[in-house]
Amino acid sequence: MNVIVNKLRAANRWTGIGLETLRYAILGREINRGLVFKLFLYWILIITAYIYLNPVMKMIVKMVMNEKDLVDPTVAWIPNEIYWGHLGSAWQALNYAQTLTISMMVSGLVAVFHIITCGLMGYALARMSFPFKKLLVFLLVMSFIIPPQVIVLPMIIMYTKLGFQNHLTSLVIPAIFGFGIKGALFVIIFRQFYTTQPKELEEAAKIDGASAFRFYWRVMFPLAKPAVLIVGMFSFVWTWNDTYYPRMFLGQTDNVPLAMQMSFLDNSIKAMLSQEDAAPVLIEAIKMSASFLTIAPLLAIFFFAQRYLMESVERSGIVE
């Protein structure tokens, strides 16, 4: 009798251990380590990725469809033939060589000036003492709530008087002075970074007789590579995608950036197709090709620099 009771107790004990192991495997000892939580997390990530990637995938598929696949309702994702002709039409409609050069030049100059001016301003606010410093910080934060539509009319009047209206210089001048919401944000990023640097560096430079500007240029600026990369990348991308200021300042000139040329795409495609007597169904495919050509340089830059960009985001204090 005792033997049977011991066997039953042992069986119950092993059954309990098995159920407990199964429960820990499914639910986890902590809520973020169980199988259910991981499946839920992957489900959220997959859904989010699909929402963002679906338009990009549709753009690429439509871009390589020929005329027969575009009118075939049974062809949704996999075309019967890869056709690259729409890229050539989009290249011509965008005047791609000229608009790409303008976008690269303007975005690059704006990024460089943002790094120089906002870096100096961020360093001054972080490490130097001067009158009305708190007032300046307050005005800097206030610039976040002023929409660009409020100040665009005075800027147009000023540019007209100075002779910068309908000239690409009008897109670069705000960056020279760290003007606008973007400039304020970049100043705060630099200020946040320079605030975290040790004061011993500055004291050692003063003992060696270095001036404030020499110390900034020789010591602090090289240390600010993460903030420089973040500001440069953000400034370049925002200027590249901006269509508001180019519409306001470049309304009567043919020298426009790539993003603004996209707004004229309908008229360019219709004029081109009317000359070639092509089917209207090609308009959508050419638009998709033009969209791909517009974002292709940014995608190339991101794929080459994403590792440095992620490291810079962590080291610059943006995620803190």
Salt bridges, closest charged atoms under 4 A:
GLU30 OE1 - ARG33 NE 3.89
GLU202 OE1 - ARG127 NH2 3.17
ASP266 OD1 - LYS287 NZ 2.76
GLU311 OE2 - ARG307 NH1 3.58
